[in-house]
Amino acid sequence: MTDITLISGSTLGSAEYVAEHLAEKLDEAGFSTQTLHGPQFEELETSGIWLIVSSTHGAGDLPDNLQPLFDTINEQRPDLSAVHYGAVGIGSREYDTFCGAIEKLDTLLTECGAKRVGSLLKVNILDHDIPEDPAEIWVGSWKNLLQDL
Ligand SMILES: Cc1cc2nc3c(=O)[nH]c(=O)nc-3n(C[C@H](O)[C@H](O)[C@H](O)COP(=O)(O)O)c2cc1C
């Protein structure tokens, strides 16, 4: 069945745990997954399905472990037209730049031709002590959209 590469960007682990939880749910649903925390661009297949889970730091900035991937894609502008992706942001509404990192990633991937599947989920940690919960509900619908690809 479909291979899904989960890509997490995290500083203290929240987004990383969410990515691992979603991988578990997708595995249970019969997908095969691999989860990469802060991968380099060279580690990624430029085709297939990516599921990106990223928190936001600084003022709308990417976590340090995902910044190199962003920078490489931004500089090289690879053809990502064979990539479909899902996007999950973890952030806090107390910042004006709520979930700024996933928005930047979403914009960049689209500019490189990748196609987003489903809505961009933004989890506000002020509403959700356990960000895995809304992410799990979201992935329940998201996985069904993959059947139409
Ligand atoms: C110094 C600092 C800056 C932050 N800046 C933002 C921000 O600009 N936008 C946002 O939505 N959340 C921001 N957050 C909230 C984090 O994204 C949130 O705490 C998240 O759960 C961290 O997840 P992580 O452990 O995976 O990095 C910030 C948190 C800290 C500590």
Ligand as a Chemical Component Dictionary entry (heavy atoms), coordinates in Angstrom:
data_LIG
# 
_chem_comp.id                   LIG 
_chem_comp.type                 NON-POLYMER 
_chem_comp.pdbx_formal_charge   0 
_chem_comp.three_letter_code    LIG 
# 
loop_
_chem_comp_atom.comp_id 
_chem_comp_atom.atom_id 
_chem_comp_atom.alt_atom_id 
_chem_comp_atom.type_symbol 
_chem_comp_atom.charge 
_chem_comp_atom.model_Cartn_x 
_chem_comp_atom.model_Cartn_y 
_chem_comp_atom.model_Cartn_z 
_chem_comp_atom.pdbx_ordinal 
LIG C1  C1  C 0 10.362 31.016 22.188 1  
LIG C2  C2  C 0 9.093  30.486 21.588 2  
LIG C3  C3  C 0 8.597  31.071 20.431 3  
LIG C4  C4  C 0 7.411  30.607 19.852 4  
LIG N1  N1  N 0 6.926  31.221 18.713 5  
LIG C5  C5  C 0 5.758  30.792 18.169 6  
LIG C6  C6  C 0 5.221  31.429 17.015 7  
LIG O1  O1  O 0 5.776  32.365 16.459 8  
LIG N2  N2  N 0 4.065  30.941 16.511 9  
LIG C7  C7  C 0 3.391  29.892 17.072 10 
LIG O2  O2  O 0 2.328  29.509 16.572 11 
LIG N3  N3  N 0 3.881  29.265 18.184 12 
LIG C8  C8  C 0 5.041  29.683 18.739 13 
LIG N4  N4  N 0 5.544  29.046 19.851 14 
LIG C9  C9  C 0 4.797  27.919 20.445 15 
LIG C10 C10 C 0 5.366  26.553 20.037 16 
LIG O3  O3  O 0 5.187  26.318 18.645 17 
LIG C11 C11 C 0 4.643  25.471 20.838 18 
LIG O4  O4  O 0 5.046  25.589 22.192 19 
LIG C12 C12 C 0 4.881  24.060 20.347 20 
LIG O5  O5  O 0 4.107  23.166 21.098 21 
LIG C13 C13 C 0 6.344  23.651 20.449 22 
LIG O6  O6  O 0 6.465  22.386 19.865 23 
LIG P1  P1  P 0 7.886  21.648 19.713 24 
LIG O7  O7  O 0 8.258  21.138 21.072 25 
LIG O8  O8  O 0 7.621  20.523 18.758 26 
LIG O9  O9  O 0 8.850  22.614 19.158 27 
LIG C14 C14 C 0 6.723  29.505 20.437 28 
LIG C15 C15 C 0 7.247  28.913 21.594 29 
LIG C16 C16 C 0 8.412  29.379 22.164 30 
LIG C17 C17 C 0 8.931  28.728 23.425 31 
# 
loop_
_chem_comp_bond.comp_id 
_chem_comp_bond.atom_id_1 
_chem_comp_bond.atom_id_2 
_chem_comp_bond.value_order 
_chem_comp_bond.pdbx_ordinal 
LIG C1  C2  SING 1  
LIG C2  C3  SING 2  
LIG C2  C16 DOUB 3  
LIG C3  C4  DOUB 4  
LIG C4  N1  SING 5  
LIG C4  C14 SING 6  
LIG N1  C5  DOUB 7  
LIG C5  C6  SING 8  
LIG C5  C8  SING 9  
LIG C6  O1  DOUB 10 
LIG C6  N2  SING 11 
LIG N2  C7  SING 12 
LIG C7  O2  DOUB 13 
LIG C7  N3  SING 14 
LIG N3  C8  DOUB 15 
LIG C8  N4  SING 16 
LIG N4  C9  SING 17 
LIG N4  C14 SING 18 
LIG C9  C10 SING 19 
LIG C10 O3  SING 20 
LIG C10 C11 SING 21 
LIG C11 O4  SING 22 
LIG C11 C12 SING 23 
LIG C12 O5  SING 24 
LIG C12 C13 SING 25 
LIG C13 O6  SING 26 
LIG O6  P1  SING 27 
LIG P1  O7  DOUB 28 
LIG P1  O8  SING 29 
LIG P1  O9  SING 30 
LIG C14 C15 DOUB 31 
LIG C15 C16 SING 32 
LIG C16 C17 SING 33 
# 
